[in-house]
Amino acid sequence: MKKTQRPAGARVKKGSADKRRGAAGRKPAERIPVRGASKSGPGKSGKSGKSGAGKSGASKSKINRRALIEAPAPSRNQADLSATRELAVAAMDAALDKRALEPVLVDVSGMGSYTDFIGIVSGRSDRQVDAIAEAVSQAMKARGIYALGREGSGNGRWTLLDFGAFVIHVFYHPVREFYDLESLWIEAPRVKLEVPPEASLSQADALYGAL
C-alpha cells in the first residue's frame, strides 16, 4: 500500500511542480505591458530598437514644441510692425479728426503682449466718446480692416476697438484718469504722433470745448 501511495503522491508533487514551472514560464508573457510603456517613452533597456524609436519620437516632439514656440516670431518682423504701426497711427488720426484729447499710442510689440500697439484717447462727453469710436471704426473699414471685437459701446464712458494687431481705447476723460491705463505700460515706448494744440489738456477749454 505504501508503494502505491508514494507514486500517487509523487505524481501530485510533480504535477504541482509542473504547474509552478508552467506559471514561471508564463511570466515573460505577463510582461507584455512593457510594450505599452515603450510607446510612451524609452524603456529601461535602451538598447532595443523600440526604445530607440521612442527616443527619436521624443526628440521629434521636442522639435515640434520648439517650432510652435518660435512660430509667432515671423509675424512680428519689422515689415509687419511698420504696417501695423501705420494702421494704428491712422486710427489715432481718425480720432483726432473728431477732436479727441490727449492721444497716446503705446508700442508693446517687444513685451510679449496680446497685441502690438495700444491707442488711448479721451472724449469731452459721452456723446463724443461714441462719435470718436465710430469714426475710428469707419476709417479702418475704408482700409479693409474690421474690428474683431467692440466693447463698451453705447454707454458713452469707454469703448474698446480690438483690431487684433492693435487696439484703441476711447475714454470719457475722467474715466480715463481713474483707470490710468498708461501707467500699466510705463516702460513701453510711445509712438510719436502729430498732435494739434487743441488736443492737449493744457488748453484752458480743452475738456469742455465745443464738439
C-alpha positions as CSV (number, residue, x, y, z in Angstrom):
1,M,0.0,0.0,0.0
2,K,2.9,2.3,0.7
3,K,4.4,1.7,-2.7
4,T,1.1,2.5,-4.4
5,Q,0.7,5.7,-2.3
6,R,4.2,7.0,-3.0
7,P,3.9,7.1,-6.8
8,A,0.5,8.8,-6.4
9,G,1.9,11.3,-4.0
10,A,4.9,11.8,-6.3
11,R,2.6,12.5,-9.2
12,V,0.8,15.1,-7.2
13,K,4.0,16.8,-6.3
14,K,5.3,16.5,-9.8
15,G,2.1,18.0,-11.2
16,S,2.2,20.9,-8.7
17,A,5.8,21.4,-9.7
18,D,4.9,21.4,-13.3
19,K,2.2,23.9,-12.6
20,R,4.8,26.1,-10.9
21,R,7.2,25.7,-13.8
22,G,4.4,26.5,-16.2
23,A,3.5,29.6,-14.2
24,A,7.1,30.5,-14.2
25,G,7.2,30.0,-17.9
26,R,4.3,32.3,-18.4
27,K,5.9,35.2,-16.5
28,P,7.6,36.7,-19.6
29,A,4.2,36.8,-21.3
30,E,2.8,38.8,-18.4
31,R,5.4,41.5,-19.0
32,I,3.6,42.5,-22.2
33,P,2.6,45.9,-20.7
34,V,6.2,46.9,-21.1
35,R,5.4,47.4,-24.8
36,G,2.9,50.0,-23.8
37,A,5.5,51.7,-21.7
38,S,7.8,51.8,-24.7
39,K,5.2,53.6,-26.7
40,S,5.1,56.5,-24.2
41,G,8.8,56.6,-23.9
42,P,12.0,54.6,-24.0
43,G,12.2,51.6,-21.7
44,K,15.0,50.7,-19.3
45,S,16.7,48.6,-21.9
46,G,17.6,51.4,-24.1
47,K,19.5,49.0,-26.4
48,S,16.4,47.7,-28.2
49,G,15.1,49.1,-31.4
50,K,11.8,50.0,-29.8
51,S,13.5,52.1,-27.2
52,G,15.5,53.8,-29.9
53,A,12.3,54.6,-31.7
54,G,10.9,56.0,-28.5
55,K,13.9,58.3,-28.1
56,S,13.7,59.5,-31.7
57,G,10.0,60.2,-31.2
58,A,10.8,62.1,-28.1
59,S,13.3,64.2,-30.0
60,K,10.8,64.9,-32.7
61,S,8.2,66.1,-30.1
62,K,10.8,68.5,-28.7
63,I,11.5,69.9,-32.1
64,N,7.8,70.3,-32.7
65,R,7.4,72.2,-29.4
66,R,10.2,74.5,-30.3
67,A,8.6,75.1,-33.7
68,L,5.4,76.0,-32.0
69,I,7.1,78.4,-29.6
70,E,9.1,80.1,-32.3
71,A,6.2,80.2,-34.8
72,P,4.8,83.6,-33.8
73,A,8.1,85.3,-34.2
74,P,7.9,85.9,-38.0
75,S,4.6,87.7,-37.6
76,R,6.4,90.4,-35.7
77,N,9.2,91.3,-38.1
78,Q,10.0,94.9,-39.0
79,A,7.9,94.9,-42.1
80,D,4.7,93.7,-40.4
81,L,5.3,96.0,-37.4
82,S,5.7,99.0,-39.7
83,A,2.4,98.2,-41.5
84,T,0.6,97.7,-38.2
85,R,2.1,100.9,-36.8
86,E,0.8,102.8,-39.9
87,L,-2.7,101.5,-39.3
88,A,-2.6,102.3,-35.6
89,V,-1.5,105.9,-36.4
90,A,-4.3,106.2,-39.0
91,A,-6.8,105.1,-36.3
92,M,-5.4,107.8,-33.9
93,D,-5.7,110.4,-36.7
94,A,-9.3,109.5,-37.2
95,A,-9.9,110.0,-33.5
96,L,-8.2,113.4,-33.7
97,D,-10.4,114.4,-36.6
98,K,-13.3,114.1,-34.1
99,R,-11.4,116.4,-31.6
100,A,-10.2,113.6,-29.3
101,L,-8.0,114.6,-26.4
102,E,-4.5,113.5,-25.2
103,P,-3.8,110.7,-27.8
104,V,-1.2,108.2,-26.7
105,L,0.0,105.3,-28.8
106,V,2.0,102.7,-26.9
107,D,4.3,100.2,-28.6
108,V,4.0,96.9,-26.7
109,S,5.3,94.7,-29.5
110,G,8.5,93.9,-27.7
111,M,6.8,93.0,-24.4
112,G,5.1,89.7,-25.3
113,S,1.7,91.3,-25.2
114,Y,-1.6,90.2,-26.7
115,T,-1.3,93.0,-29.3
116,D,1.4,95.2,-30.8
117,F,0.0,98.7,-30.2
118,I,-2.4,100.2,-27.7
119,G,-4.0,103.5,-28.5
120,I,-5.7,105.7,-25.9
121,V,-7.7,108.8,-26.5
122,S,-10.2,110.9,-24.5
123,G,-13.6,112.4,-25.2
124,R,-15.1,115.5,-23.7
125,S,-18.5,114.0,-23.3
126,D,-20.4,110.7,-23.5
127,R,-21.6,111.6,-27.0
128,Q,-18.2,112.4,-28.2
129,V,-16.8,109.1,-27.0
130,D,-19.3,107.3,-29.2
131,A,-18.6,109.6,-32.1
132,I,-14.8,109.0,-31.9
133,A,-15.2,105.2,-31.7
134,E,-17.5,105.3,-34.7
135,A,-15.0,107.5,-36.7
136,V,-12.1,105.1,-35.9
137,S,-14.2,102.1,-36.9
138,Q,-15.2,103.7,-40.3
139,A,-11.7,104.8,-41.0
140,M,-10.4,101.3,-40.6
141,K,-13.3,99.8,-42.7
142,A,-12.2,102.2,-45.5
143,R,-8.8,100.4,-45.4
144,G,-10.4,96.9,-45.3
145,I,-9.7,96.5,-41.6
146,Y,-12.6,95.3,-39.4
147,A,-12.7,95.2,-35.7
148,L,-12.5,91.7,-34.2
149,G,-14.4,92.9,-31.1
150,R,-16.0,96.0,-29.7
151,E,-16.8,96.5,-26.1
152,G,-18.5,99.2,-24.0
153,S,-20.3,100.8,-27.0
154,G,-23.3,102.9,-26.3
155,N,-22.5,103.8,-22.7
156,G,-20.5,106.9,-23.6
157,R,-17.9,106.2,-20.9
158,W,-15.5,103.8,-22.6
159,T,-15.3,102.0,-25.9
160,L,-12.7,99.4,-26.8
161,L,-12.0,98.6,-30.5
162,D,-10.0,95.4,-31.0
163,F,-8.3,95.1,-34.4
164,G,-6.0,92.2,-33.3
165,A,-2.6,93.7,-34.0
166,F,-3.7,96.9,-32.3
167,V,-6.4,98.1,-30.0
168,I,-7.9,101.5,-29.4
169,H,-9.4,102.7,-26.1
170,V,-11.7,105.7,-26.2
171,F,-12.5,107.1,-22.7
172,Y,-14.6,109.8,-21.3
173,H,-11.6,111.7,-19.8
174,P,-12.5,111.5,-16.1
175,V,-12.9,107.7,-16.5
176,R,-9.6,107.5,-18.3
177,E,-7.9,109.3,-15.4
178,F,-9.5,106.9,-12.9
179,Y,-8.2,103.7,-14.7
180,D,-4.9,105.2,-15.8
181,L,-4.0,102.6,-18.4
182,E,-0.9,104.4,-19.4
183,S,0.7,103.6,-16.1
184,L,0.4,99.9,-16.8
185,W,2.7,100.3,-19.8
186,I,5.0,103.0,-18.3
187,E,8.1,101.2,-19.6
188,A,6.8,100.7,-23.1
189,P,7.9,103.2,-25.8
190,R,5.4,105.7,-27.2
191,V,4.9,106.2,-30.9
192,K,5.3,109.8,-32.0
193,L,2.1,111.4,-33.1
194,E,1.3,114.8,-34.7
195,V,-1.0,116.2,-32.0
196,P,-2.7,119.5,-32.7
197,P,-2.6,122.1,-29.9
198,E,-6.4,121.8,-29.3
199,A,-6.0,118.1,-28.4
200,S,-3.9,118.9,-25.3
201,L,-5.4,119.5,-21.9
202,S,-3.0,122.3,-21.4
203,Q,-5.6,124.4,-23.3
204,A,-8.0,126.1,-20.9
205,D,-11.1,125.0,-22.7
206,A,-9.8,121.6,-23.9
207,L,-12.1,119.4,-21.8
208,Y,-15.2,121.5,-22.2
209,G,-14.6,122.8,-25.7
210,A,-17.1,122.8,-28.5
211,L,-17.8,119.4,-30.0
